[in-house]
Amino acid sequence: MLDCRRQNIHRSKLPKPGAIGHIVGLSTVNPRRKCIVSHYPLCDNVLPYSIGIHTVWVRFLDNGEFARFSGIWFEDLP
């Protein structure tokens, strides 16, 4: 039996798969481009720098492009 308490999630809140929103705060991405959360990576844990998944894969609705961003840059649409 495993006694590990650490789970494969980051302390920050991740958006749910299928959530529609946009990427804010990055100068490389137009904040008006709508995207949908496609999936989470299997793992982006590189010890000791991270303790779990904190990125999401999004698909932009205008051209179908897939990109990976930190979950803090995704903002749900109202």
N, CA and C of each residue as an Amber inpcrd file, in Angstrom:
protein
   234
   0.8340000  -1.1700000   0.0000000   0.0000000   0.0000000   0.0000000
   0.8870000   1.2440000   0.0000000   0.5030000   2.2180000  -0.7960000
   1.2750000   3.4520000  -0.8660000   0.8410000   4.4080000   0.2310000
   1.7960000   5.0320000   0.8740000   1.5030000   5.9880000   1.9320000
   1.8200000   7.4270000   1.5010000   2.0100000   7.6450000   0.2180000
   2.3640000   8.9670000  -0.2780000   1.1670000   9.9130000  -0.1870000
   1.3810000  11.1100000   0.3310000   0.3120000  12.0960000   0.4400000
   0.2830000  13.0460000  -0.7570000   1.3670000  13.1690000  -1.4610000
   1.4320000  14.0930000  -2.5930000   0.6500000  13.5340000  -3.7780000
  -0.1570000  14.3580000  -4.3750000  -0.9200000  13.9830000  -5.5600000
  -0.3540000  14.7020000  -6.7700000  -0.7750000  14.3100000  -7.9430000
  -0.2330000  14.8890000  -9.1610000  -1.0400000  16.1060000  -9.6080000
  -1.3100000  17.0140000  -8.6950000  -1.9560000  18.2780000  -9.0310000
  -1.1760000  19.4140000  -8.3950000  -1.2440000  20.5570000  -8.9890000
  -0.5400000  21.7200000  -8.4750000  -1.4500000  22.4450000  -7.4930000
  -0.8960000  23.3000000  -6.6840000  -1.7090000  24.0360000  -5.7160000
  -2.6160000  25.0670000  -6.3740000  -2.2900000  25.5050000  -7.5810000
  -3.1290000  26.4710000  -8.2710000  -4.3620000  25.7700000  -8.8330000
  -5.4100000  26.5400000  -9.0650000  -6.6660000  25.9860000  -9.5670000
  -6.5970000  25.8360000 -11.0860000  -6.8720000  24.6380000 -11.5760000
  -6.8620000  24.3820000 -13.0080000  -8.2840000  24.4670000 -13.5620000
  -8.4390000  24.9740000 -14.7930000  -9.7710000  24.9850000 -15.4050000
 -10.2010000  23.5690000 -15.7660000 -11.4990000  23.3480000 -15.8200000
 -12.0260000  22.0290000 -16.1700000 -11.9010000  21.7890000 -17.6690000
 -11.6610000  20.5350000 -18.0770000 -11.6430000  20.2300000 -19.5110000
 -12.9870000  20.5940000 -20.1350000 -12.9390000  21.2230000 -21.3010000
 -14.1440000  21.6680000 -21.9790000 -14.5260000  23.1030000 -21.6720000
 -13.8210000  23.7430000 -20.7390000 -14.1100000  25.1350000 -20.4060000
 -13.6990000  26.0380000 -21.5630000 -14.5480000  27.0100000 -21.8770000
 -14.2660000  27.9610000 -22.9470000 -13.8610000  29.2790000 -22.3150000
 -12.7950000  29.8570000 -22.8380000 -12.2990000  31.1140000 -22.2900000
 -11.2590000  31.7180000 -23.1960000 -10.3330000  32.4610000 -22.6200000
  -9.2460000  33.0530000 -23.3760000  -8.0040000  33.1260000 -22.4960000
  -6.8540000  33.3480000 -23.1540000  -5.5800000  33.4330000 -22.4660000
  -5.2860000  34.9140000 -22.2080000  -5.0770000  35.2770000 -20.9580000
  -4.8110000  36.6760000 -20.6000000  -3.4000000  36.8100000 -20.0530000
  -2.8590000  38.0030000 -20.1370000  -1.5930000  38.2920000 -19.4910000
  -0.3470000  37.9690000 -20.2840000  -0.4780000  37.3360000 -21.4260000
   0.7000000  37.0030000 -22.2260000   0.7540000  37.9150000 -23.4450000
   1.8890000  38.5350000 -23.6830000   2.0130000  39.4360000 -24.8280000
   2.0910000  38.6740000 -26.1500000   2.3470000  37.3680000 -26.1080000
   2.4840000  36.5940000 -27.3400000   1.1540000  36.0650000 -27.8610000
   0.0700000  36.2030000 -27.0710000  -1.2330000  35.6670000 -27.4670000
  -2.2610000  36.7840000 -27.4210000  -3.0540000  36.8890000 -28.4730000
  -4.1380000  37.8780000 -28.5170000  -5.1840000  37.4890000 -27.4740000
  -5.4920000  38.3440000 -26.4920000  -6.4280000  37.9760000 -25.4320000
  -7.8700000  37.8320000 -25.9080000  -8.1660000  38.2510000 -27.1480000
  -9.5340000  38.0930000 -27.6640000  -9.7520000  36.7490000 -28.3350000
  -8.7050000  35.9630000 -28.5280000  -8.8490000  34.6480000 -29.1670000
  -9.4870000  33.6750000 -28.1870000 -10.6330000  33.1430000 -28.5570000
 -11.3120000  32.1710000 -27.7010000 -10.6670000  30.8030000 -27.8650000
 -10.6350000  30.0660000 -26.7590000 -10.0650000  28.7220000 -26.7860000
 -10.8490000  27.8210000 -25.8360000 -10.6530000  26.5390000 -26.0100000
 -11.3010000  25.5380000 -25.1720000 -10.2210000  24.6630000 -24.5550000
 -10.3770000  24.3300000 -23.2710000  -9.4060000  23.4680000 -22.6000000
  -9.5750000  22.0570000 -23.1450000  -8.5440000  21.5470000 -23.7650000
  -8.5930000  20.2340000 -24.3900000  -8.2680000  19.1240000 -23.3820000
  -7.1150000  19.2130000 -22.7430000  -6.6900000  18.1690000 -21.8140000
  -5.5220000  18.6660000 -20.9760000  -5.1620000  17.8640000 -19.9990000
  -3.9980000  18.1310000 -19.1620000  -2.8650000  17.2100000 -19.6180000
  -1.6170000  17.6360000 -19.4450000  -0.5220000  16.7190000 -19.7400000
  -0.4930000  15.5880000 -18.7100000   0.0590000  14.4820000 -19.0890000
   0.1610000  13.3560000 -18.1650000   0.9930000  13.7300000 -16.9470000
   2.0500000  14.4700000 -17.1750000   2.9030000  14.9030000 -16.0670000
   3.7600000  16.0580000 -16.5470000   3.8850000  17.1160000 -15.7190000
   4.9280000  18.0890000 -15.9730000   5.6960000  18.3370000 -14.6940000
   5.9590000  17.2630000 -14.0170000   6.6390000  17.2930000 -12.7340000
   8.1270000  17.0720000 -12.9350000   8.9080000  18.0980000 -12.6860000
  10.3600000  17.9860000 -12.7480000  10.8750000  18.3660000 -11.3630000
  11.1200000  17.3760000 -10.5470000  11.5660000  17.6280000  -9.1820000
  12.9140000  18.3150000  -9.1710000  13.1910000  19.2000000  -8.3300000
  12.3820000  19.7190000  -7.2310000  11.6110000  20.9760000  -7.6020000
  11.5290000  21.3190000  -8.8910000  10.9660000  22.5960000  -9.3030000
   9.4430000  22.6480000  -9.2690000   8.7740000  21.5630000  -9.5140000
   7.3190000  21.5460000  -9.5410000   6.8380000  20.3260000  -8.7700000
   5.6360000  20.3880000  -8.2510000   5.1190000  19.2310000  -7.5160000
   3.8690000  18.6600000  -8.1730000   3.6360000  18.9570000  -9.4360000
   2.4890000  18.3610000 -10.1010000   2.0830000  19.1060000 -11.3530000
   0.9540000  18.7070000 -11.8950000   0.4430000  19.2910000 -13.1270000
  -0.0400000  20.7030000 -12.8700000   0.4180000  21.6430000 -13.6760000
  -0.0720000  23.0080000 -13.5820000  -0.3100000  23.6330000 -14.9430000
  -0.1130000  22.8600000 -16.0140000  -0.3570000  23.3710000 -17.3590000
  -1.5530000  22.6810000 -17.9790000  -2.1410000  23.3440000 -18.9690000
  -3.2820000  22.7930000 -19.7050000  -3.0230000  22.9480000 -21.1970000
  -3.5710000  22.0440000 -21.9750000  -3.5480000  22.1500000 -23.4290000
  -4.8580000  22.7860000 -23.8540000  -4.7810000  23.8250000 -24.6710000
  -5.9830000  24.4780000 -25.1810000  -5.9890000  24.3980000 -26.6980000
  -7.2130000  24.4320000 -27.2440000  -7.3830000  24.4790000 -28.7030000
  -8.0690000  25.7840000 -29.0340000  -7.4380000  26.5980000 -29.8570000
  -8.0300000  27.8720000 -30.2540000  -9.1530000  27.6130000 -31.2520000
 -10.2760000  28.3260000 -31.0670000 -11.4630000  28.0680000 -31.8620000
 -11.3970000  28.6950000 -33.2500000 -10.5220000  29.6740000 -33.4680000
 -10.4690000  30.3220000 -34.7790000  -9.7240000  29.5070000 -35.8280000
  -8.6740000  28.7870000 -35.4200000  -7.9140000  28.0250000 -36.4100000
  -7.5730000  26.5950000 -35.9800000  -8.0250000  26.1720000 -34.8000000
  -7.7840000  24.8050000 -34.3490000  -6.3870000  24.5370000 -33.8140000
  -5.5830000  25.5710000 -33.6330000  -4.2140000  25.4190000 -33.1340000
  -4.2230000  24.9450000 -31.6780000  -3.3660000  23.9880000 -31.3530000
  -3.1970000  23.5150000 -29.9790000  -1.9900000  24.2110000 -29.3700000
  -2.1030000  24.5880000 -28.1040000  -0.9890000  25.2120000 -27.3980000
  -1.0710000  24.8370000 -25.9220000   0.0670000  24.8850000 -25.2570000
   0.1420000  24.5310000 -23.8440000   0.4810000  25.7750000 -23.0280000
  -0.3200000  26.0390000 -22.0060000  -0.1320000  27.2110000 -21.1660000
  -0.2720000  26.8200000 -19.7100000   0.2900000  27.6300000 -18.8450000
   0.0600000  27.4650000 -17.4180000  -1.4020000  27.7740000 -17.1320000
  -2.0020000  27.0610000 -16.2020000  -3.4100000  27.2360000 -15.8880000
  -3.7660000  28.6180000 -15.3850000  -2.7910000  29.3630000 -14.8720000
  -3.0930000  30.7000000 -14.3560000  -3.3870000  31.6940000 -15.4660000
  -2.9730000  31.4040000 -16.7190000  -3.2090000  32.3310000 -17.8290000
  -4.5870000  32.1520000 -18.4510000  -5.2880000  31.0620000 -18.1230000
  -6.6070000  30.8030000 -18.7090000  -7.6820000  31.4830000 -17.8660000
  -8.6020000  32.1900000 -18.5410000  -9.7040000  32.8510000 -17.8600000
 -11.0070000  32.4340000 -18.5360000 -11.9510000  31.9150000 -17.7330000
 -13.2500000  31.4920000 -18.2560000 -14.0310000  32.6790000 -18.7880000
 -14.8240000  32.4360000 -19.8210000 -15.7370000  33.4500000 -20.3140000
 -17.0100000  33.4290000 -19.4820000 -17.5760000  34.6020000 -19.2040000
 -18.8210000  34.6200000 -18.3970000 -20.0240000  34.0980000 -19.1530000
